[in-house]
């Protein structure tokens, strides 16, 4: 399960949206109600007690990174649209 989180962290890091639509699709796929983060938080209850701390920290980092990526690019798209 921790490997899945590491793969998703890499996916977030590598993601570069070409449009506001792509960014919104990314946001929904990670942070939406039916997104990957909710799946991971739901799976948290099945993680062995000795792994919960590490897994919890990893999914919190993933969530923060995904939100930071969305915020960073959202601001950029909003600024570009205001200049026209």
Residue frames as qw, qx, qy, qz and C-alpha x, y, z in Angstrom:
[[0.000, 0.886, 0.463, 0.000, 0.00, 0.00, 0.00],
 [0.316, -0.776, 0.112, 0.534, 2.88, 2.34, 0.75],
 [0.421, -0.053, 0.606, 0.673, 4.26, 1.67, -2.73],
 [0.181, 0.698, 0.623, 0.304, 0.96, 2.87, -4.23],
 [0.182, -0.933, -0.171, 0.258, 1.27, 6.12, -2.27],
 [0.421, -0.512, 0.394, 0.637, 4.84, 6.57, -3.54],
 [0.359, 0.293, 0.683, 0.565, 3.67, 6.01, -7.13],
 [0.030, 0.862, 0.490, 0.125, 0.91, 8.58, -6.67],
 [0.334, -0.807, 0.049, 0.484, 3.40, 11.06, -5.18],
 [0.404, -0.190, 0.559, 0.699, 5.51, 10.68, -8.31],
 [0.219, 0.584, 0.681, 0.383, 2.41, 11.15, -10.48],
 [0.126, -0.935, -0.284, 0.172, 1.60, 14.40, -8.65],
 [0.405, -0.629, 0.279, 0.601, 5.18, 15.60, -8.99],
 [0.369, -0.001, 0.666, 0.649, 5.29, 14.86, -12.73],
 [0.235, 0.718, 0.652, 0.064, 1.89, 16.36, -13.55],
 [0.107, -0.303, 0.112, 0.940, 1.92, 19.55, -15.61],
 [0.415, 0.631, 0.626, -0.193, -1.49, 20.68, -16.87],
 [0.290, 0.135, 0.463, 0.826, -1.91, 22.21, -20.29],
 [0.247, -0.474, -0.361, -0.764, -5.30, 23.71, -19.51],
 [0.376, -0.270, 0.447, -0.765, -7.61, 24.60, -16.68],
 [0.877, -0.022, -0.170, -0.449, -9.76, 21.61, -17.68],
 [0.741, 0.205, -0.600, 0.220, -6.85, 19.19, -17.24],
 [0.073, 0.316, -0.601, 0.730, -6.11, 20.75, -13.87],
 [0.633, -0.188, 0.206, -0.722, -9.71, 20.30, -12.75],
 [0.905, 0.068, -0.370, -0.198, -9.70, 16.66, -13.88],
 [0.509, 0.277, -0.657, 0.482, -6.49, 16.14, -11.88],
 [0.236, -0.302, 0.458, -0.802, -8.03, 17.81, -8.83],
 [0.811, -0.111, 0.004, -0.575, -11.12, 15.64, -9.01],
 [0.852, 0.160, -0.498, 0.001, -9.15, 12.43, -9.55],
 [0.448, 0.183, -0.645, 0.591, -7.04, 13.09, -6.44],
 [0.003, -0.015, 0.510, -0.860, -9.03, 15.33, -4.13],
 [0.523, -0.183, -0.323, -0.767, -12.62, 14.79, -5.23],
 [0.715, -0.266, 0.349, -0.544, -15.23, 12.91, -3.25],
 [0.980, 0.108, 0.149, -0.073, -14.59, 9.74, -5.26],
 [0.388, 0.805, -0.441, 0.082, -10.89, 10.47, -5.71],
 [0.734, 0.231, -0.573, 0.281, -7.74, 8.58, -4.92],
 [0.016, 0.395, -0.564, 0.725, -7.25, 10.32, -1.58],
 [0.707, -0.239, 0.188, -0.639, -10.60, 9.16, -0.24],
 [0.925, 0.103, -0.356, -0.086, -9.76, 5.62, -1.31],
 [0.514, 0.332, -0.602, 0.513, -6.46, 5.79, 0.57],
 [0.265, -0.353, 0.460, -0.770, -8.02, 7.27, 3.70],
 [0.868, -0.121, -0.030, -0.480, -10.66, 4.50, 3.59],
 [0.860, 0.197, -0.452, 0.132, -7.91, 1.88, 3.26],
 [0.029, 0.614, -0.546, 0.570, -6.15, 3.32, 6.31],
 [0.734, -0.365, 0.309, -0.483, -8.26, 1.16, 8.63],
 [0.991, 0.116, -0.051, -0.033, -6.85, -1.99, 6.99],
 [0.433, 0.658, -0.503, 0.355, -3.20, -1.00, 7.51],
 [0.754, -0.237, -0.517, 0.328, -1.32, -2.90, 10.20],
 [0.409, -0.895, -0.156, 0.086, -0.92, -0.95, 13.44],
 [0.634, -0.454, 0.214, 0.588, 2.87, -0.84, 13.18],
 [0.413, 0.215, 0.468, 0.751, 2.59, 0.76, 9.71],
 [0.033, 0.847, 0.529, 0.023, -0.17, 3.28, 10.43],
 [0.257, -0.805, 0.026, 0.534, 2.13, 6.16, 11.37],
 [0.312, -0.278, 0.576, 0.703, 4.26, 5.87, 8.23],
 [0.190, 0.456, 0.767, 0.410, 1.24, 5.30, 5.97],
 [0.063, -0.871, -0.448, 0.193, -0.65, 8.21, 7.55],
 [0.243, -0.694, 0.199, 0.648, 2.28, 10.57, 7.06],
 [0.298, -0.035, 0.703, 0.645, 2.67, 9.42, 3.46],
 [0.128, 0.628, 0.708, 0.298, -0.97, 9.98, 2.52],
 [0.136, -0.887, -0.244, 0.367, -1.00, 13.37, 4.26],
 [0.289, -0.483, 0.419, 0.712, 2.09, 14.37, 2.26],
 [0.247, 0.267, 0.774, 0.519, 0.39, 13.16, -0.91],
 [0.024, 0.815, 0.579, -0.006, -2.72, 15.21, -0.16],
 [0.215, -0.818, 0.006, 0.533, -0.69, 18.34, 0.62],
 [0.308, -0.276, 0.583, 0.699, 1.39, 17.97, -2.55],
 [0.199, 0.481, 0.762, 0.385, -1.68, 17.42, -4.72],
 [0.052, -0.893, -0.413, 0.169, -3.40, 20.48, -3.22],
 [0.287, -0.682, 0.221, 0.635, -0.25, 22.59, -3.63],
 [0.315, 0.026, 0.695, 0.646, 0.03, 21.53, -7.29],
 [0.103, 0.704, 0.670, 0.210, -3.61, 22.49, -7.91],
 [0.180, -0.890, -0.209, 0.363, -3.24, 25.83, -6.13],
 [0.368, -0.462, 0.393, 0.704, -0.03, 26.70, -7.98],
 [0.215, 0.150, 0.713, 0.650, -1.41, 26.04, -11.44],
 [0.024, 0.766, 0.642, 0.007, -4.87, 27.41, -10.71],
 [0.181, -0.809, -0.048, 0.557, -3.33, 30.78, -9.87],
 [0.277, -0.282, 0.570, 0.721, -1.34, 30.67, -13.09],
 [0.145, 0.429, 0.781, 0.430, -4.38, 29.93, -15.25],
 [0.068, -0.851, -0.478, 0.206, -6.41, 32.64, -13.50],
 [0.229, -0.676, 0.164, 0.680, -3.65, 35.22, -14.10],
 [0.247, -0.030, 0.695, 0.675, -3.39, 34.28, -17.77],
 [0.078, 0.621, 0.745, 0.232, -7.14, 34.62, -18.28],
 [0.136, -0.852, -0.301, 0.407, -7.21, 38.07, -16.67],
 [0.278, -0.466, 0.339, 0.769, -4.60, 39.44, -19.06],
 [0.197, 0.245, 0.741, 0.594, -6.85, 38.89, -22.08]]
